[in-house]
């Protein structure tokens, strides 16, 4: 009987297939394989990362919003110093671009993501400061319930909503164009409600599409872009719901 070296023998005595445990995943595997094609433990690890980051972003936004909304002195100062709002808008754009460029450079990506979240949080807090507290609370709760429901639906449905992305982009540009017109030509209350309703519907579908995109197109090192997609979907849905509720409360 011929002798074979141990390393040339089949498992369990030879070299086993490389394992991927926790964060010890080779870079070439991360960048060439999407999440959907990975084993269940790896998919679960990626999902945990995304939703942990998203939770931190939402908590930061909630805290900043509460600070501005609950303190009349801070609220008055923010409303009288709108230059800071302009800085937050420019900062959000800059940090957002930087986060996408450095999405795979740890810890720079987390620092840029924190800056982006802080700028967005300031804008959201300033918007909420001009709306009644009970309306803001209703909008927060409604957004949370809708997001959880749509996320569960997106994970369990067998229908591929990612093919809707082209139509959603057209709908988004339609909203941007209509919103630009509304700046110069004030609309009726009914037109505002229709605009807000269409916006809320568009971002409800965006939540489903982006949730499925995370599983189908994202690679294992794309948790930062995936988190930003969902975060922006939630913020936009919240703002449209807030607009609807505020309009109805003023009747």
C-alpha positions as CSV (number, residue, x, y, z in Angstrom):
1,X,0.0,0.0,0.0
2,X,1.4,3.3,-1.0
3,X,2.0,6.0,1.6
4,X,0.4,9.5,1.1
5,X,1.5,12.5,3.1
6,X,-1.2,13.7,5.6
7,X,-1.7,17.0,3.7
8,X,-2.6,15.1,0.5
9,X,-5.2,12.9,2.2
10,X,-8.9,13.7,2.1
11,X,-10.6,15.2,5.2
12,X,-10.6,14.7,8.1
13,X,-6.8,14.0,7.9
14,X,-5.9,16.3,5.0
15,X,-6.2,20.0,4.7
16,X,-9.9,21.0,5.3
17,X,-11.8,23.6,3.3
18,X,-11.1,27.1,4.7
19,X,-13.7,28.2,7.2
20,X,-15.1,31.7,7.6
21,X,-16.0,32.5,11.2
22,X,-17.1,35.8,12.6
23,X,-15.2,38.7,11.0
24,X,-12.3,36.5,9.8
25,X,-13.4,36.6,6.2
26,X,-10.8,37.0,3.4
27,X,-11.1,40.3,1.5
28,X,-11.3,38.6,-1.9
29,X,-14.3,36.6,-0.6
30,X,-16.0,39.7,0.7
31,X,-15.7,41.7,-2.5
32,X,-16.6,38.9,-5.0
33,X,-19.5,37.2,-3.3
34,X,-22.9,38.8,-2.5
35,X,-24.7,38.2,0.7
36,X,-27.4,36.1,-0.9
37,X,-24.9,33.4,-2.0
38,X,-23.4,33.0,1.5
39,X,-24.2,30.5,4.1
40,X,-26.9,31.4,6.7
41,X,-24.5,32.3,9.6
42,X,-22.6,34.7,7.4
43,X,-25.8,36.3,6.1
44,X,-27.0,36.7,9.7
45,X,-23.7,38.3,10.7
46,X,-24.0,40.8,7.9
47,X,-27.7,41.6,8.8
48,X,-26.7,42.1,12.4
49,X,-24.0,44.6,11.5
50,X,-26.4,46.6,9.2
51,X,-29.2,46.8,11.7
52,X,-26.9,47.5,14.6
53,X,-25.5,50.5,12.8
54,X,-28.9,51.6,11.7
55,X,-30.2,51.4,15.3
56,X,-27.3,53.6,16.4
57,X,-28.1,56.1,13.7
58,X,-31.8,56.3,14.6
59,X,-31.0,56.6,18.4
60,X,-28.6,59.5,17.6
61,X,-31.3,61.2,15.4
62,X,-33.9,60.7,18.2
63,X,-31.6,62.2,20.9
64,X,-30.6,65.2,18.8
65,X,-34.3,65.8,17.9
66,X,-35.4,65.5,21.5
67,X,-32.7,68.0,22.7
68,X,-33.8,70.6,20.1
69,X,-37.5,70.0,20.6
70,X,-37.6,69.9,24.4
71,X,-35.4,72.9,25.2
72,X,-37.0,76.2,24.2
73,X,-33.7,78.1,24.5
74,X,-31.9,75.7,22.2
75,X,-34.9,75.7,19.8
76,X,-35.0,79.5,19.7
77,X,-31.2,79.7,19.1
78,X,-31.4,77.2,16.2
79,X,-34.3,79.1,14.6
80,X,-32.4,82.4,14.9
81,X,-29.2,81.0,13.5
82,X,-30.2,79.3,10.2
83,X,-26.6,79.4,9.0
84,X,-26.0,76.3,11.1
85,X,-28.8,74.5,9.2
86,X,-27.1,75.4,5.9
87,X,-23.9,74.0,7.3
88,X,-25.6,70.8,8.3
89,X,-27.1,70.4,4.8
90,X,-23.7,71.0,3.2
91,X,-22.0,68.8,5.8
92,X,-24.5,65.9,5.2
93,X,-23.7,66.1,1.5
94,X,-20.0,66.1,2.1
95,X,-20.0,63.4,4.7
96,X,-22.4,61.3,2.6
97,X,-20.0,61.4,-0.4
98,X,-17.0,60.7,1.8
99,X,-18.8,57.8,3.5
100,X,-19.5,56.2,0.1
101,X,-15.9,56.8,-1.1
102,X,-14.3,55.4,2.1
103,X,-17.1,52.8,2.7
104,X,-14.5,49.9,3.2
105,X,-11.9,51.9,5.1
106,X,-12.3,51.1,8.8
107,X,-12.5,53.2,11.1
108,X,-12.7,56.2,8.7
109,X,-16.0,54.9,7.4
110,X,-17.6,54.9,10.8
111,X,-16.3,58.5,11.6
112,X,-17.7,59.8,8.3
113,X,-21.0,57.9,8.9
114,X,-21.2,59.5,12.4
115,X,-20.7,63.0,10.9
116,X,-23.4,62.3,8.2
117,X,-25.8,61.1,10.9
118,X,-25.2,64.1,13.1
119,X,-25.8,66.6,10.2
120,X,-29.0,64.8,9.2
121,X,-30.1,64.6,12.8
122,X,-29.8,68.4,13.2
123,X,-32.0,69.0,10.2
124,X,-34.6,66.5,11.4
125,X,-34.6,68.0,14.9
126,X,-35.0,71.5,13.5
127,X,-38.0,70.4,11.3
128,X,-39.6,68.7,14.3
129,X,-39.2,71.8,16.5
130,X,-41.7,73.6,14.2
131,X,-44.4,70.8,14.6
132,X,-46.6,69.9,17.6
133,X,-45.1,67.3,19.9
134,X,-48.0,64.9,19.6
135,X,-47.8,65.0,15.8
136,X,-44.1,64.2,15.9
137,X,-44.7,61.3,18.3
138,X,-47.4,59.9,16.1
139,X,-45.2,60.2,13.0
140,X,-42.3,58.4,14.8
141,X,-44.5,55.5,15.9
142,X,-46.2,55.2,12.5
143,X,-42.9,55.2,10.7
144,X,-41.5,52.6,13.1
145,X,-44.5,50.3,12.6
146,X,-44.4,50.7,8.8
147,X,-40.7,50.1,8.6
148,X,-40.8,46.9,10.7
149,X,-43.8,45.6,8.7
150,X,-42.2,46.3,5.3
151,X,-38.9,44.8,6.4
152,X,-40.5,41.6,7.5
153,X,-42.4,41.5,4.3
154,X,-39.3,42.1,2.2
155,X,-37.4,39.2,3.9
156,X,-40.2,36.6,3.5
157,X,-41.7,37.4,0.1
158,X,-40.6,35.4,-2.9
159,X,-41.4,38.3,-5.3
160,X,-38.4,40.3,-6.5
161,X,-39.1,44.0,-6.0
162,X,-35.7,45.0,-7.2
163,X,-37.0,45.2,-10.7
164,X,-39.1,48.2,-9.5
165,X,-36.0,50.3,-9.0
166,X,-36.3,52.1,-12.4
167,X,-39.9,53.1,-11.8
168,X,-39.0,54.3,-8.2
169,X,-36.2,56.5,-9.6
170,X,-38.7,58.1,-12.0
171,X,-41.1,58.7,-9.1
172,X,-38.3,60.2,-7.0
173,X,-37.4,62.7,-9.7
174,X,-41.0,63.5,-10.1
175,X,-41.2,64.4,-6.4
176,X,-38.0,66.5,-6.6
177,X,-39.4,68.4,-9.6
178,X,-42.8,68.9,-7.9
179,X,-41.1,70.0,-4.7
180,X,-39.0,72.5,-6.6
181,X,-42.1,74.0,-8.2
182,X,-43.8,74.2,-4.8
183,X,-41.0,76.5,-3.6
184,X,-42.0,79.2,-6.0
185,X,-45.7,78.4,-6.6
186,X,-47.6,77.6,-3.3
187,X,-50.0,74.7,-3.6
188,X,-53.4,74.0,-2.1
189,X,-53.7,71.9,1.0
190,X,-55.1,69.0,-1.1
191,X,-52.1,69.2,-3.5
192,X,-49.8,69.1,-0.5
193,X,-51.6,66.0,0.9
194,X,-51.4,64.3,-2.5
195,X,-47.7,65.2,-2.8
196,X,-46.9,63.9,0.7
197,X,-49.0,60.7,0.1
198,X,-47.1,59.9,-3.1
199,X,-43.8,60.6,-1.3
200,X,-44.7,58.3,1.6
201,X,-45.7,55.6,-0.9
202,X,-42.5,55.9,-2.9
203,X,-40.3,55.5,0.2
204,X,-42.4,52.6,1.5
205,X,-41.6,50.8,-1.7
206,X,-37.9,52.0,-1.5
207,X,-37.7,50.3,1.9
208,X,-38.7,46.9,0.4
209,X,-36.5,47.3,-2.6
210,X,-33.4,48.4,-0.6
211,X,-33.9,45.6,1.9
212,X,-33.9,43.1,-0.9
213,X,-31.0,44.8,-2.6
214,X,-29.0,44.4,0.6
215,X,-29.3,40.6,0.3
216,X,-29.0,40.4,-3.5
217,X,-26.4,42.9,-4.6
218,X,-24.4,44.0,-1.5
219,X,-21.1,42.3,-0.7
220,X,-20.0,41.3,2.8
221,X,-18.1,44.5,3.4
222,X,-20.9,46.8,2.2
223,X,-22.6,47.3,5.6
224,X,-22.0,51.1,5.5
225,X,-23.7,51.7,2.2
226,X,-26.5,49.3,3.1
227,X,-27.1,51.2,6.4
228,X,-27.1,54.6,4.7
229,X,-29.8,53.4,2.2
230,X,-32.2,52.2,4.9
231,X,-31.5,55.3,7.1
232,X,-32.3,57.7,4.3
233,X,-35.4,55.7,3.4
234,X,-36.7,55.9,7.0
235,X,-35.9,59.6,7.3
236,X,-37.8,60.5,4.1
237,X,-40.7,58.3,5.0
238,X,-40.9,60.0,8.4
239,X,-40.8,63.5,6.9
240,X,-43.6,62.7,4.5
241,X,-45.7,61.1,7.2
242,X,-45.0,64.1,9.5
243,X,-46.1,66.4,6.7
244,X,-49.4,64.6,6.3
245,X,-50.2,64.5,10.0
246,X,-49.2,68.1,10.5
247,X,-51.5,69.2,7.6
248,X,-54.4,67.2,9.0
249,X,-53.9,68.6,12.5
250,X,-54.1,72.2,11.2
251,X,-57.6,71.6,9.7
